[in-house]
Amino acid sequence: MDIKWKNRLVILLWLVLFTYGLSGVLTALLNDQDYLKTDYFKTSQYESTVGTLVNYLHAYEFSYEPKDEVKNSITVSKEEIEEYRYRYGELTEQIMSIKQQYESRIQDAQANDNEEVANVYIKERDAKIEDITKNFESDEYIEEKIIIEKEQRVDEYYKELEAYRQDYNAYNEAFAYYLKNTSTGEVFTNLPFEDPKIVESTFTSENMLYVINYPSDNQHYLGVREQPFIYGYEDILTDVDTNALYEGKIGLRKGISNANAIMSSYHAYNNQKNVFWVHSICAVIALIISLIIGKKIAVFNVIKSHKLKDYYNRLPFDIACFLFGITALLSLILIDEFPHFNDYFSLRELLERLGLMVIFLGSTIVQLIYLLSIVKALPSNKEIWNNTVTLRLMNMVRDAFANRRVGTQVFLVLAIVFMFGLGAAVVVVQPQFILIYFPVFVLVAFPIFILMIRRIGYYNEITRYAAALTNGQFEADLKIVGKSSLANLAKDINQLKHGVKTSQKAQVKSERLKTELITNVSHDLRTPLTSIITYSELLKNPDLADDERKTYINIIDRKSKRLKVLIDDLFEVSKMASGNMVLTKTKVDIVQLLQQALAEYNETIQSSTIQFRVTNPDTPVYVFIDGQKLWRVFENLIGNILKYSLEDTRAYIAIKQGKNQVNITFKNISKYELSDDIDELFERFKRGDKSRHTEGSGLGLAIAKSIIDLHEGQLDIDVDGDLFKVTIILVAMAS
């Protein structure tokens, strides 16, 4: 046999054994406590049987009176007469009600020229009116009617009582009783004698299967039920002394035929008790065997690793919980009903119920294993909640009412449409209702219909405009009609159109700058590379003089360094643009960092004609930054001032500390004419020197801005004529 099929059969065997064992144990614990008693006479079933016997004795012995005596004892109180008289209102109200009942019948008969029928209805109406009138004229008249009704109910009671006579006879046959009223001394017994000595000898183990003594150590005196055997006839029966107590004996006779229902129940209990214990012991054994098999084959791990889990995990979590609840509920119902040992089951029925329990309880166990793994993943996997049907429905409702005004309007419109549809159906049934329906329809439904038509037209216009915008056709702005959600949508689409136009302009500009970038990169990289190649070729000449050779080597060295600067700057800009730059932030004094950067350029500053004016706070200004990267920013900006400032001018550098930020400004006078487009100054390979004779790479400002952006700061450029100003804003931190 295939190993896979063998594993499946082992799991199926485990499931059958576990299901049978668990159900048997639960059945024994929950449903069959009577079978744990020592014998049948200690069970609730026997107590109920004796209680039924006492009920019969109450009806047929203790409180029984002949029917004629009950009828003769019937009385009518003043309250009953008044209640009967005014049961349907005052005299005028009752007469008016009778007339209304017969009016339509008489009119219909007369309309059909059936005077005979009309006269019958009139006669019936007048007789009833006469009867009602007599009710208000004479108490004796009402009393006679009430007595007749009560006598009829007495007949009904005794007729129902006789219907139970056969059952009572079965109890009378199975039980022997000898009971005496402790107050009156009256004796009730079904024995043929009343001698106490003979009675005592009768209620022995030789004659009785079981005897109950009243009173005894376990029993009090036998009491009388407060309610009659048949409910609903309390007003016609003689009051029973509910304080009456009885002493004596009740015994279950020996030798009664098994055809008797009580004896049949007695023998069935003994047989089913044996079945109960066999079933319970087998269930415990099956449960133990299933646990051993489950541990040996690691059944839970096998179930978890089964491909069924992948399909189950695709179910929404709430649907999975719902299915688990359904199968668990069905399993509990089957357990509750399998088997009740006071019922009879064939082997086929037992196998069928066991099969159903295997299916439902087995699926419940499998689902529980899968659900537990899902529940464990809930805290870390929010997607489980997001995929539930409940959350989707909630989101649908939330989205429908995201604009509460729109959601409410749609809801009200649907409600109105439904109400008018219902009203139309009412008009079909009751045409006179159209007198109300039509004016309301004209005043409410028709204006709403016109409004919906206009809104639908406006919506179609918006969709047509959006389709045109998608195809690149920029038409005139949509009209903004009212303050509805459609008007807001039209407004947003208009803004979107203007945004698309702006984006297209920016795209054109970006394409132009990209072209310039390629041109500038090609030019800037080609120039030093061409020089390196040219002078390398010249160095190959063996007749070259030493002075010329040294000159060429110096040129190659200078151009190589120039090429390295260009490539390094280009690589750094690309790295920042891709987001791969990693910052190492520490607490840095920005004043000291700026002073160190100026110190590095001290010789160049001293040799230049530019006069630097630096303004710093007297106390340290701390920021949380990558000091090396910000050093590069200061280096680029100070280098730009030295390269591009007009000779014999001043440059100003200032640090100011605000409440939550630090402002650093660099100002100088440019010796080159600046572009009006400030954004272009941030573009790659843009220089103030458009003739491109300076040694810079043209990437200084782009690199500086990228570094400041990585620090979540801000770098701005202001141009006023030839005045060039750079402002850096960083987040300050406590010193």
C-alpha positions, 0 to 999 in steps of 0.5 A, a space after each residue: 500500500 502507498 505510504 501516503 494512503 497508509 498515513 491517511 488511513 492511520 489519521 482516519 483511524 485516529 479521528 474515528 477513535 478520538 471522536 468516539 472516545 470523546 463523544 462517549 466520555 462527554 455523553 457519560 458526563 453530561 447526559 446520563 447521570 441516572 446510570 451512575 445511581 446504584 439502582 433504578 429507584 434512586 434515579 430522577 426517572 423513578 422520582 418522576 414516575 412516582 410524582 406522576 402517580 401522586 398527580 393521578 391520586 390527587 385527581 382521582 382520589 384526594 380531590 375527586 368529587 362526582 360530577 353532579 355534586 360539582 354542578 350542584 355546588 356551582 355558585 356565581 359571585 357579584 363580581 362575575 355578574 358585573 364582569 359578564 355584563 360589562 365584558 364588551 363595554 356599556 349597553 350602548 357600545 355593545 348595541 352599536 357594535 352588534 348593529 355594525 356587525 350586521 349592517 353590511 350583511 343586511 345591505 348586501 342581501 337587500 342589494 341582491 334582492 334577497 329579502 329572506 336572508 336580510 330578514 334572517 340577519 335582522 332577526 338575529 341582530 334584534 335577538 342579540 340586542 334583546 339578549 344584551 338589554 336583558 343582561 343590563 336589566 336582571 342579575 338573575 338572567 346573567 346568573 343563569 347564563 353563567 351557571 350554564 357555561 360553568 356546567 358545560 365546563 364541568 362536563 368538559 373537565 370530566 371528559 378530559 379526566 376520563 381520557 387519562 383513566 387508562 394511564 391511571 389504571 396502568 399506574 394503579 396496576 403497577 403501584 400499591 399505595 396506602 395513604 392516610 390524611 394526617 388531619 382527617 384520618 381518611 385513608 386512600 388505598 388500592 389494596 383490598 383491605 385496610 388492616 394496618 398489620 396486613 398492610 405492613 406485611 404486604 409492603 415487604 421485599 417479597 411482594 414489592 420491588 421497592 417501597 417508599 415510606 412517608 415519613 422516613 429518614 429520606 422522605 417527609 410527609 406526602 403533600 398535595 399539589 397546589 394546582 389541579 391535575 388539568 389546568 384551566 378549570 380552577 374556578 369550577 372545582 372545589 378548593 383543595 386543602 393545600 396544607 393536607 399531608 399524607 402518611 403511609 406507603 407507596 410500593 412497586 409491585 412484583 410480578 407485574 407484566 412487562 407490557 405495563 409501561 412502568 415495568 417496561 421502563 424499569 427493565 429498560 433501565 437495567 438493560 440500558 445501564 449495562 449498555 451505558 457502562 459498556 459504551 462508556 468503558 469502550 469510549 475511554 479505551 478508544 480515547 486512550 488508544 487515540 491519544 497513544 496513536 496521536 502521540 506516536 504519529 504526531 497527528 497534530 503536526 501531520 494535520 498542520 503540514 497537510 496541504 489542506 491548511 493552505 486552502 483553509 488559510 485563504 478563507 477570511 478569518 471571520 468566515 473561518 471562525 463562523 464555520 468553526 462555530 457551526 461545526 462545533 455547535 453541530 458536534 455538541 448537538 450530536 454529542 448531546 443526542 448520541 446516544 440517550 440510553 432511555 431511547 432505542 437505537 438500531 446498529 445502523 442508526 448508531 453507525 450513522 450517528 457515529 459517522 456524522 460525529 466523526 465528520 463534524 467533530 473531526 472537522 471541528 478539531 482540524 479547524 481548531 488546529 488551523 485557527 490556533 495557528 492563525 490566532 497566534 499570527 494575529 498580533 504580527 500579521 495585521 493583513 489577517 484582520 484586513 482580509 476579513 469579510 466583516 472589515 470589508 463590509 465596514 469599509 464599504 459602509 465607511 466608504 459609502 459615508 466617507 462623504 456623510 452628506 452624499 451617503 445620507 442623500 443616497 440613503 434618503 433617496 433610496 428610502 423615498 423610492 422604496 416608500 413610493 414603490 410601496 405606496 404604489 402597491 397600496 394604491 393598487 389595493 386601495 384606490 382611494 389612497 391615491 388622493 394622498 399619494 398623488 399630491 405627495 408624489 408631485 411635491 416630493 417624488 417628481 422634484 427628486 426625480 428631476 434633481 436625479 436626472 440633472 445630477 446624472 447629466 452633470 456626472 456624465 459631463 464630468 466623466 466625459 471631461 475626465 476621459 478627454 483629459 486622459 487623452 491629453 485634450 485640455 478643454 475649458 474648465 468644468 462649471 462648478 454647479 452648487 456645493 455638492 460632491 459632484 461640484 467638488 469633484 469637478 473642482 478637483 478635476 480642474 485643479 488636476 488639469 492645471 497640475 497636468 499642464 504644470 507637470 508637462 512644463 516641468 517635464 519639458 524643462 527636465 528634458 532640456 536640463 537632461 540634454 544639457 546635463 549630457 552635453 556638460 558631462 560629455 564636455 567636462 569629462 572629455 576635456 581632461 581625458 583628451 589632454 591626458 591622451 594627447 600628452 601620453 602620446 607625446 611622452 612616447 617620443 624617445 627624443 623628448 627633452 627632460 624639461 618637456 617630459 616633466 612638463 607633460 607629466 605635470 599636465 597629465 597629473 593635473 588633468 588626472 586629478 581634475 578627472 578624478 574630482 569630476 568622477 567622484 562628484 558625479 558618483 556622490 550625487 548619484 549615490 545621494 539621489 538613489 538614497 544609498 547614502 548612510 549618515 553617521 549622526 552625532 552631537 556636533 557644535 556647528 560653530 566649531 565645525 564652520 571655524 574648522 572649515 574656514 581654517 582649511 581655506 585660510 591660506 586661500 582666503 588670505 591670498 584672495 581679494 575677498 574679505 570674509 565677515 563671519 558672525 558666530 554666537 558666543 556659545 556653542 550651537 549643537 545639532 544632531 548631524 553627520 559632521 563629515 557630510 556637513 563639512 563637505 557642504 561648508 567646503 563647497 559653499 566656501 569654495 564657491 565664494 572664492 571661485 565666483 565672487 567679484 574681486 575686492 568684495 566682501 563675503 558674509 557668513 553668519 550663524 543664528 540660533 532660533 528656538 528650534 532651529 539653526 540658520 546659517 547664511 552665506 552671502 557674496 557678490 557674483 562676478 558672473 551674471 546669474 540666471 533668473 531661474 534659481 532652480 537651475 543653480 541646483 541642477 547638475 553641472 550648472 556653474 556661475 561661470 558659463 564659459 566653464 573655465 573654473 576648476 569646479 565640477 558644477 555639482 557643488 550646490 547639488 551635493 550640498 542640497 542633497 546632504 541637507 535634505 538627508 538631514 531633513 533640513 532646508 537649503 535655499 538660494 536667493 538672488 538679488 542682482 549680483 547678490 548671491 545668498 545661500 540659507 541653510 536651516 537645521 533642527 537645533 538640539 538642547 546644549 
